[in-house]
Amino acid sequence: MNADPELITIPGRWDFEYRYFAGATASRFFAEIRDNRRIMGTRCAKSGRVLVPARSFSDAEYELTTDWVETGPGGVLEVFTIVGTKFSGLPDPPFVLGYVTLDGADTAILNYISGVDLTDLDVAARILMTRPRVSAVFKEAREGRITDFHFKVEQK
Amino acid sequence: MKEEVAIIGVGQTQYRRQHSNLNTAELVRQAATAALEDAGLGLDAIGLIVGGVAPDALAGINHLDMHAISRPGIPYFRVNTGGATGSSALLAALSWIHAGRCKAVLVVTVERMGHASSAQKIFNSIFDPIYEKDISMSTISMVALRATLLMQQYGYTLEHWAGLAARNSASSMLNDTLENPRFFTAEDVLKSRFLAWPIHALEACPTSEGACAVVVTAKSLVGSRKAAWILGARGLSDTYAIGDRLHRPEGSLVDLVTLRRSAEAAYRDAGITNPREALDVVEIQAPFASSEAMAYPALGFCDEHDCVSFTENAIEQKAGIAINPSGGPQASNPVSATALIRIAECAQQVRGLAGRRQVDGVRKAIATGQGGATQFSTAVIVGNQQP
């Protein structure tokens, strides 16, 4: 037997199909976006904080949320990144994503950000670093998903 | 702490991009047998094995620990808190010894991500599939988002991130567990492409495989062995959603509330009131430079007002404490093992067994663990003197 064999690698691929159950609260959140172009939050009964995206309970307090509150469509871009490299299975760069605190919300929501020229990433970053105002832009064909909208930086 | 406990054995494989000459169980066996040999104990002395493996999908083997880590005739369970998996596994081991269920525990962690050809796609799958996964989040963008807040809030610049990365790179050249440490300067970092602004390619930890194991025992088994005594060991969880942590009184997304509270409790356990004076070495589980800077105030090394100047001293190795003498996770970050490696490195420093990366006269060292968008934090303090 060869003491130093040629090393063999076995090819593999995980290819499972799933259907993720959004639950009643997220389903209503998405239906409001799809049918009414409204981004709704839910209020934590204990802390009074308005959670966006809507949740049936506050993770911090472990208390049920009660009433639904309309937020946005404007808000503040709190943090961002500009993805500059192609990663297998993710979209082509460059693209911006960030957390936005919508007017009337106490938590921030993640989405794609548009409205900034990405020719020079450092220049774009300087603009995005000023915590600019952004506004939700809704797709024409909406299907009840988080990707039914994104945020666009408002021109000053 | 109820009963004094020490690390008396450390076993580490080489850390490299891929171990194509070893299957996963063989990789684990190298680290486990090295740790047992260092401890001078056989498997028959081990009353529990705790396995640490983060997402299975990185290896592409579901429950890879079942064949690679557990041993016949010994109780076993697995821990997974993302990047904090290794230190969480150690905390679990301490609980068993403190509860009197056994005297010796073998903690084994292994990372097999070299199998994966699309790691960032797998990391995207750890995010909430309802609200966040579809926005192409990955672990790199998750860190980049927070780095932009640090830059807004405290005035950090791209040069700070590059400087820390270069310092870790320079330190890593002395770490003989790394097969191919990468040397680069801050200028090299700044010239490399952006993965996700403000993170340059050379700032990011490389794909890393390897296994790390430690033997933890009650005082009665320590005898005359070289021991790293556990002086304090704490961990805490935070709320899951990143967006929920931006506006809250206890601290924002970059304040690492759970690390701060874990460290404060561990300092109390260890009787430490001035960490910068009491500690000689810190190993920070920070796969990116901004993650390391975020940990400084949480560990009590500086406050919000002087965190940037502390970072500048840390870049110049003038912080008064040796930071990541191993090169830290920026040099090698086997995800499932990385937080245990930080503890193992601290243990070897206080035992005086750290080889070329040994810092002179180390008495006390602290290791951090961070997992799941800093949802999980741990702080473990080891010392060369029995408490």
Chai-1 contact restraints between the chains, C-beta under 6 A:
chainA,res_idxA,chainB,res_idxB,connection_type,confidence,min_distance_angstrom,max_distance_angstrom,comment,restraint_id
A,L7,B,S20,contact,1.0,0.0,6.0,A-B,restraint_1
A,L7,B,N21,contact,1.0,0.0,6.0,A-B,restraint_2
A,G12,B,G60,contact,1.0,0.0,6.0,A-B,restraint_3
A,W14,B,G60,contact,1.0,0.0,6.0,A-B,restraint_4
A,Y20,B,P129,contact,1.0,0.0,6.0,A-B,restraint_5
A,A22,B,I130,contact,1.0,0.0,6.0,A-B,restraint_6
A,A26,B,I130,contact,1.0,0.0,6.0,A-B,restraint_7
A,P53,B,Y131,contact,1.0,0.0,6.0,A-B,restraint_8
A,D59,B,T239,contact,1.0,0.0,6.0,A-B,restraint_9
A,D59,B,Y240,contact,1.0,0.0,6.0,A-B,restraint_10
A,A60,B,T239,contact,1.0,0.0,6.0,A-B,restraint_11
A,E78,B,L246,contact,1.0,0.0,6.0,A-B,restraint_12
A,V79,B,L145,contact,1.0,0.0,6.0,A-B,restraint_13
A,V79,B,T148,contact,1.0,0.0,6.0,A-B,restraint_14
A,V79,B,L149,contact,1.0,0.0,6.0,A-B,restraint_15
A,F80,B,T148,contact,1.0,0.0,6.0,A-B,restraint_16
A,T81,B,S141,contact,1.0,0.0,6.0,A-B,restraint_17
A,T81,B,A144,contact,1.0,0.0,6.0,A-B,restraint_18
A,T81,B,L145,contact,1.0,0.0,6.0,A-B,restraint_19
A,T81,B,A196,contact,1.0,0.0,6.0,A-B,restraint_20
A,T81,B,W197,contact,1.0,0.0,6.0,A-B,restraint_21
A,I82,B,W197,contact,1.0,0.0,6.0,A-B,restraint_22
A,V83,B,S141,contact,1.0,0.0,6.0,A-B,restraint_23
A,V83,B,A196,contact,1.0,0.0,6.0,A-B,restraint_24
A,G84,B,F194,contact,1.0,0.0,6.0,A-B,restraint_25
A,T85,B,L195,contact,1.0,0.0,6.0,A-B,restraint_26
A,F87,B,Q120,contact,1.0,0.0,6.0,A-B,restraint_27
A,S88,B,S118,contact,1.0,0.0,6.0,A-B,restraint_28
A,S88,B,K121,contact,1.0,0.0,6.0,A-B,restraint_29
A,G89,B,S118,contact,1.0,0.0,6.0,A-B,restraint_30
A,G89,B,K121,contact,1.0,0.0,6.0,A-B,restraint_31
A,L90,B,S136,contact,1.0,0.0,6.0,A-B,restraint_32
A,P91,B,S136,contact,1.0,0.0,6.0,A-B,restraint_33
A,L97,B,I135,contact,1.0,0.0,6.0,A-B,restraint_34
A,Y99,B,G243,contact,1.0,0.0,6.0,A-B,restraint_35
A,D106,B,H247,contact,1.0,0.0,6.0,A-B,restraint_36
A,T107,B,G243,contact,1.0,0.0,6.0,A-B,restraint_37
A,T107,B,D244,contact,1.0,0.0,6.0,A-B,restraint_38
A,A108,B,G243,contact,1.0,0.0,6.0,A-B,restraint_39
A,A108,B,L246,contact,1.0,0.0,6.0,A-B,restraint_40
A,I109,B,G243,contact,1.0,0.0,6.0,A-B,restraint_41
A,L110,B,E132,contact,1.0,0.0,6.0,A-B,restraint_42
A,L110,B,I135,contact,1.0,0.0,6.0,A-B,restraint_43
A,N111,B,I135,contact,1.0,0.0,6.0,A-B,restraint_44
A,L121,B,F194,contact,1.0,0.0,6.0,A-B,restraint_45
A,L121,B,W197,contact,1.0,0.0,6.0,A-B,restraint_46
A,A125,B,W197,contact,1.0,0.0,6.0,A-B,restraint_47
A,M129,B,Q152,contact,1.0,0.0,6.0,A-B,restraint_48
A,I146,B,Y131,contact,1.0,0.0,6.0,A-B,restraint_49
A,I146,B,D134,contact,1.0,0.0,6.0,A-B,restraint_50
A,T147,B,D134,contact,1.0,0.0,6.0,A-B,restraint_51
